[in-house]
Amino acid sequence: MSTEAEPHNRLVKDEFERAAEGFAERTAHRFDALGVVEFSRLEQGEVVAEVGAGTGNFLALFEKGAGLLVALDLTPGMLQVGRRKHSVIEAVACDGAALPLRDRCIDLVCSAQALHHMKKPVPVVAEMRRVARDSGRVLIVDQLAPERYEQARALYELEVLRDPSHAASRPASAFRTIVLAAGLAILDERTVSQQTRFSEWMWPGEFPEERIETVRAFIAARGHETGKGFERDDDDWVFTRQRIMLLAGRA
Ligand SMILES: C[S@@+](CC[C@H](N)C(=O)[O-])C[C@H]1O[C@@H](n2cnc3c(N)ncnc32)[C@H](O)[C@@H]1O
């Protein structure tokens, strides 16, 4: 159903079914230093759900304080790996644009690193709002593109070569606009920068060799256009990634 409603979902499923095991390994600790639990204002025993939860690395951060963790994702293979790694998680395969949840039943509705795989994020964030309790929060974490259109455009070209299921490279202003368009008001915002090595970002355990070579060639020719500060380090590249954390409540 979800695939017919949004053709891009087919690309997402194909990519993440292929990559699930490698993805889980590469990204296991990528959120550990973000201070997400404190930022989310989690209270003991709250119900936490994540749209695009994948292999559960983000959702598992809430294990200590939450009463229930619900992983929602389009790709069954990602959830299967997530269940194996984090046995406390309840997992449901679904499209974020049609969540199989009642209105106002979740305290904290998250989405980490998933909106950039969605061409139409507003209906998904509106669904997150629908299932959030009146006193609930919506938390969005995602990677950022520069505000300058030419740089965001070059970064998008690079990202699609790396992962064909990449749908959009959005600057902070676009995330704020999405949240407001979904009927939410921003409660807090944080941006985190992180030095990243190309060899870790395009880890051979997850990505096919020919794709790695294609992206390497793009960076050598046009990496400077992306605003990500690519610098050579012997055989590798180092660059700066930025993530936005947006906490919102019903407007
Ligand atoms: C980059 S992974 C992020 C996984 C996890 N949140 C993390 O950060 O480790 C993106 C996930 O979003 C899921 N996804 C993409 N579009 C979706 C949609 N429309 N509805 C539900 N899940 C979606 C993909 O299947 C994939 O598991």
The ligand as an ORCA input file, in Angstrom:
! r2SCAN-3c Opt
* xyz 0 1
  C      18.864      6.285      7.666
  S      17.693      5.161      8.349
  C      17.553      5.757     10.025
  C      17.249      4.663     11.008
  C      17.307      5.089     12.479
  N      16.377      6.145     12.755
  C      18.715      5.521     12.833
  O      18.962      6.742     12.771
  O      19.560      4.671     13.103
  C      16.175      5.712      7.629
  C      15.002      4.790      7.921
  O      13.797      5.457      7.535
  C      12.909      4.501      7.007
  N      11.918      5.214      6.196
  C      12.119      5.950      5.086
  N      10.963      6.433      4.615
  C       9.988      6.008      5.455
  C       8.585      6.183      5.526
  N       7.916      6.883      4.600
  N       7.911      5.613      6.538
  C       8.557      4.878      7.492
  N       9.894      4.677      7.479
  C      10.605      5.230      6.476
  C      13.821      3.571      6.228
  O      13.201      2.320      5.975
  C      15.035      3.463      7.143
  O      14.931      2.387      8.018
*
